[in-house]
Amino acid sequence: MVFIRSMRDAAASSQRSREEVVGKGSGETAGGSPECGLECSGESTAKQPGAEGSRKAAGRDRARLTSEERTTPSADGPRPPESISKGVANAHPFTGGEDTVEISLYVAWNPYWSFLQEFFDERKRDAQSTKGDRGLFEIGGWNFEMLPSGAGGRSGMVAKYLLNVAGMQFRITTGHSPNGDTPNVSVRIGSVALMTQGLERCLADIHAFLDLFGGLLLENKLSRVDSCIDLPGVPMDRFAKAMSQRHYICRAKLAQHFLDGADMTSVSIGKEPKCRIYDKVAELHARTDVPKLQAILNARWNGEFPETATRIEWQIRRKTIKQFGINSVEDWIEKRSGVFNYLFEWLRILDTEGRKFDPQNSDRYPTLELWKMAHEVFLNWSNSPIQTVERRRSKQDASPQRIRDMLGGCALSLVARQEREWDGLDNFERQVLEQLRRWIAKKTPEEVEREFQLRQSAFLAKLPPSEDLEMPDRSLRQDWATWLAELVPDAFNKFEDDDHDTSGKAAA
């Protein structure tokens, strides 16, 4: 019963927490604190008056926030250039937002975690059964769906419980707390929730969800983010011609084109990050998803279904996210405009202006006006304070095989410059050894030995210690202190002062 009471209290406080994170609250909900009637036996929960009142209040609050806080394109916002919109009916301002977000959550659950697991197990068995409520339940106005199976993850996290709520899917492990760098909860925010509420409001819902079940969020790490804009009325062939003829500059070599007969319907460039340009209307015709269609109409297409709409989408995963100096969702919100500025330089679609394209002198061609406009639309909706970010790639050590390949290639180049014709492998080996002897002859034995020791030390510094390695004995402390005094005199003086203070306290 203690667990049940705590869940009822959490249901009441979760709505308050949600309102605090968003920054706007609806005050006291009708009916007072919601009574969820939660029982660990797995039986269907009865709807209490408080829960009904909370549900209605939450609905009114969400409708009010949606109408007030959703970013509406202004009349002065970016519009398609006349060359693009000419002859296109219903040309509207363009907008966009995040389309998919995945977050790793590091959560510490309260002492009632074992009871909560029993409740989740009951709901999961109910989902696996052909009878009962199919894993559906309600707490404090929140509608939940427990899925019948678990799932693994890229981070090594194995989730036993998959829980759908508020357009998000939570993946929850059995761990009471995170296991080192491995999270114990992750969440995937779908496109409908992001279009109708926005990332900030979804983040508030995540906090409210954790409060409801007694979880303390220690840290969040952004694992994946897909961001996009829609260009209703702009046909795909505006991009298809330039992409099919490779009239673009990109730091990635991978490019894929997808055709429907003779028409290009989609193009994908890069792997990490990845840019996708495709006809969103054609995709929706192939997939019947009424809630998603309604969300796109309201949030992206200004309430009208266009004949065509090109979508430009950037997909970024954890590896690249970290290279931009972004760790959490809050970091992303602060720096996303800077990321978009980088990405639109990483890929630049060109306008040949009717001239023959010369890939060796691509800098001579201006950027396609439509691509520049797309860049402005991304910056318009992202609206973050940091406009410039630096992408820092971590250097990876070359493997022995790669070093041998480099050595062989350099040797071939060197011998090819010395010999006019191939004279067999034996002669090649002699020539390589001769060149190596010439290099050694310019060095002293001490120089070669020192360079060897430095490179070996750099290699060993990146390996874990061997099993027989012992920590220095405390009897060596004086030698260590002498070394420190020679290296950093100020640090040694502070060390001596700390010793005196410690000894004085011990004597006292």
C-alpha positions, 0 to 999 in steps of 0.5 A: 500500500505504501507503493500505491500511495507513492504512485498516487502522490507522484501522479499528482506531482508529475503534472506540476513538474511538467508545467514547471519545466515548460514554464506555463501551468494550468493551476489546480486541475479539476477534481484535485489530486488524481487517484489512479487506483493502481494495483500491482495485481495486474487487474484493470484500473478503474477511472477515478473522478480525479483522474478524469479531471486531470485528463480534461485539464491536461487536454485543455492545457495542451490545447492552449499551449499548442495554440499559443506556443507553436511557432507560426511562420510569419508573413515576413518569413522566408518564402520561395524565390519568384523563380521557384514559386512562379506558377505554383499555387498556394506558395506558403512560408516554409518551416521545419523542426526535429523529426526524430530524437533519441535520448539515453537517460541515466535514471536513479529510481526510488526505493520502490523500484522493485514494486514498480518492476512487479507492476511492469511485469504484470502489464507485460504479461497482460500484453502477451495474453490474448485476453485482458487489457493488452498492456494498456493502462492509465495513471493520472491522465496518462495513457500507457501501452506496455509492449509484449517484448523487450529490445536491445540497443546500440549502447549495449543497453538491453531493455526489458520493458517497452512503454509507449506514452504521449507519442514517445517510446521508453525503453527501460532496463531492470537496473535500479541505476545506470551501469557505468556509461551504459544508460538504464533508460532510453526514449525515442520521440516520434515525429507526431509529438515533435511536430505538435509540441516541439522538442522543449515540450517533449523534454518536459513530458520526459521529466514528468514521466520520470517523476510519475514513476519515481525516477531521478534524471541524473544525465541525458545524452543525445543519441540521434537527431533528425531535423528537417524542413518541408517545402510545399509546392516545390517539386523534387526535380528542382534538386534532382537535376543538380544531384543526378549530374553531381553538381554539388560539393560534398565532403562525403563520397557516398551518394544514393539515388532512388528512382520511380521509373524515370523520375528521381524521388529521393537522394541520400548523400553521406553516411554520418552525417546524412542528408536526404532530399525526397518527395514527402507527398509521395511517401505519405501516399505510400504510407497511410498514417492519419495522425502523422498526416494531420500533424504535417498539415497543421505544422508544416503545410499550413493546413493545405495538402500540396500537390508536391512537397520536397523535404530536406532532412539531416540525420546525425547520430551520437558519433557526429553529435559528440564531434560538435561538442554536444552531449545533452539535449540542452546542448543541442538546443543551444548549438543547433543553428551552428550545426546547420551552418556547418552542414550547409557548407559540408554539402553545397548544391551548385548552380551551373547557370547553363554552363558546362560543369567542371568538377575540378573548378567547382568553386567557380559556380555559385550556390543554388538559390533554393539551397541557400533558401533552405539554409535560411529556413533551418536557421529560422526555426532552430533559432539558437544562440550559438551560430558557429560550432567546430567539428573535431574528429578524434584521431585513430591510431593506424593498425599494423596492416595499414602501416604495412600498406603505407610502407609498401606503397611508399617503397613502390613509389621510391623504387619506381623513381629510381628504376626505369623498368621492373626487374623482379621482386628480388631486385625490388627488395634490394632496392628497398633495403638500400633506401632504408640503409641510406636513411639510417646512415643519416641518423646516429644510433642514439637518435634512432633508439630515442625515436623508437622509445618515444613511439613505443611509449606513445603506443603503450600509454594507450593500453591497459596496464599489465596484470603484474603491474604494482602501484608505487609503494608509499616508501617511494613518496620522498622520491616522488616529492623530490621529482615534483619539487623539481617539476612544479615548485608551487605544487610541491609547496602546496603539498608540504603545506597540506602535510603540515595541516594534516599532521596538525589536525592529527595531533590535535 
